[in-house]
Amino acid sequence: MPPPIKEPCKKEACDIQACLTKNNFLPHKCVRVIQLLQHCCENCDYKSTHCASVSGLLKQIKPKGQKS
């Protein structure tokens, strides 16, 4: 059995950074990877340093006129 991951959601956070870099830092072009980070953060009860930025990213990709 592999050892537990020391920092959950690191892969997802790195995937977001790669996507944003590739897409001129336009979050709406990286919705899928942002949602994967959100899912990871929900699974680890937001106990990862990589989860701090997920709410800000979600606000940036939310369609105009949609409420929280």
MODELLER restraints for C-alpha pairs under 7 A, 6 or more apart:
rsr = mdl.restraints
at = mdl.atoms
rsr.add(forms.Gaussian(group=physical.xy_distance, feature=features.Distance(at['CA:7:A'], at['CA:48:A']), mean=6.24, stdev=0.5))
rsr.add(forms.Gaussian(group=physical.xy_distance, feature=features.Distance(at['CA:8:A'], at['CA:48:A']), mean=5.75, stdev=0.5))
rsr.add(forms.Gaussian(group=physical.xy_distance, feature=features.Distance(at['CA:9:A'], at['CA:37:A']), mean=6.43, stdev=0.5))
rsr.add(forms.Gaussian(group=physical.xy_distance, feature=features.Distance(at['CA:9:A'], at['CA:40:A']), mean=5.81, stdev=0.5))
rsr.add(forms.Gaussian(group=physical.xy_distance, feature=features.Distance(at['CA:9:A'], at['CA:41:A']), mean=6.74, stdev=0.5))
rsr.add(forms.Gaussian(group=physical.xy_distance, feature=features.Distance(at['CA:9:A'], at['CA:48:A']), mean=6.72, stdev=0.5))
rsr.add(forms.Gaussian(group=physical.xy_distance, feature=features.Distance(at['CA:9:A'], at['CA:50:A']), mean=6.28, stdev=0.5))
rsr.add(forms.Gaussian(group=physical.xy_distance, feature=features.Distance(at['CA:10:A'], at['CA:50:A']), mean=6.37, stdev=0.5))
rsr.add(forms.Gaussian(group=physical.xy_distance, feature=features.Distance(at['CA:12:A'], at['CA:33:A']), mean=6.79, stdev=0.5))
rsr.add(forms.Gaussian(group=physical.xy_distance, feature=features.Distance(at['CA:12:A'], at['CA:36:A']), mean=6.53, stdev=0.5))
rsr.add(forms.Gaussian(group=physical.xy_distance, feature=features.Distance(at['CA:12:A'], at['CA:37:A']), mean=5.17, stdev=0.5))
rsr.add(forms.Gaussian(group=physical.xy_distance, feature=features.Distance(at['CA:13:A'], at['CA:37:A']), mean=6.47, stdev=0.5))
rsr.add(forms.Gaussian(group=physical.xy_distance, feature=features.Distance(at['CA:13:A'], at['CA:50:A']), mean=6.19, stdev=0.5))
rsr.add(forms.Gaussian(group=physical.xy_distance, feature=features.Distance(at['CA:15:A'], at['CA:33:A']), mean=6.60, stdev=0.5))
rsr.add(forms.Gaussian(group=physical.xy_distance, feature=features.Distance(at['CA:16:A'], at['CA:30:A']), mean=6.91, stdev=0.5))
rsr.add(forms.Gaussian(group=physical.xy_distance, feature=features.Distance(at['CA:16:A'], at['CA:33:A']), mean=5.71, stdev=0.5))
rsr.add(forms.Gaussian(group=physical.xy_distance, feature=features.Distance(at['CA:16:A'], at['CA:34:A']), mean=6.29, stdev=0.5))
rsr.add(forms.Gaussian(group=physical.xy_distance, feature=features.Distance(at['CA:19:A'], at['CA:30:A']), mean=6.02, stdev=0.5))
rsr.add(forms.Gaussian(group=physical.xy_distance, feature=features.Distance(at['CA:20:A'], at['CA:26:A']), mean=6.12, stdev=0.5))
rsr.add(forms.Gaussian(group=physical.xy_distance, feature=features.Distance(at['CA:20:A'], at['CA:27:A']), mean=6.46, stdev=0.5))
rsr.add(forms.Gaussian(group=physical.xy_distance, feature=features.Distance(at['CA:20:A'], at['CA:30:A']), mean=6.66, stdev=0.5))
rsr.add(forms.Gaussian(group=physical.xy_distance, feature=features.Distance(at['CA:23:A'], at['CA:29:A']), mean=6.70, stdev=0.5))
rsr.add(forms.Gaussian(group=physical.xy_distance, feature=features.Distance(at['CA:27:A'], at['CA:57:A']), mean=6.90, stdev=0.5))
rsr.add(forms.Gaussian(group=physical.xy_distance, feature=features.Distance(at['CA:27:A'], at['CA:60:A']), mean=6.54, stdev=0.5))
rsr.add(forms.Gaussian(group=physical.xy_distance, feature=features.Distance(at['CA:27:A'], at['CA:61:A']), mean=6.00, stdev=0.5))
rsr.add(forms.Gaussian(group=physical.xy_distance, feature=features.Distance(at['CA:28:A'], at['CA:61:A']), mean=4.94, stdev=0.5))
rsr.add(forms.Gaussian(group=physical.xy_distance, feature=features.Distance(at['CA:31:A'], at['CA:61:A']), mean=6.81, stdev=0.5))
rsr.add(forms.Gaussian(group=physical.xy_distance, feature=features.Distance(at['CA:38:A'], at['CA:54:A']), mean=6.22, stdev=0.5))
rsr.add(forms.Gaussian(group=physical.xy_distance, feature=features.Distance(at['CA:41:A'], at['CA:51:A']), mean=5.74, stdev=0.5))
